[in-house]
Amino acid sequence: MSETTDTTAGQADHASTPRELDDAEWRRRLTPQQYAVLRQAGTERAFTGALLDNKDRGTYSCAACGAPLYRSDTKFESGTGWPSFFDALSPDAVELVTDSGHGMVRTEVRCARCGSHLGHLFDDGPAPTGQRYCMNSVALDFVPEDAST
């Protein structure tokens, strides 16, 4: 696979995405909305995300670096307005960080590969884990099952 060095905003260059990329490079690689969520820990408005109602089989990956994060068979309808999953693809796919902003304590979910903000983890999900990974659609890319093999 050859490395791509010229990309446009919103078309992330997944060939190399070290945690040490500077702010200018992240702004170049991401759309303004992706940058606000992935790099500034923002939140997209509820019920507006492109992947909220996606029922296709496949893998959800980080929109910033392409790291696989969630399988479609762990996605469920939470009624919250954001794509929700009851488990990550692997324990090493995401990192969990205590978030005490906005007057509450929550668990922030970040991509383990690039450190980008994905959403938050709550303990009100379905069996078998009881967890709800509440993710921003704009922080995710979807790779259909037939394209991911």
Buried (B, 14 or more C-beta within 10 A) or exposed (E): EEEEEEBEEBEBBBEEBEEEBEEEEBBBBBBEBBBBBBBEBBBBEEEEBEBBEBEEEBBBBBBBBBBBBBBBEBBEEBEBBBBBBBBBBEEEBBBBBEBEEEEEEBBBBBBBBBBBBBBBBBEEBBEEBEBBBBBBBBBBBBBEEEEEE
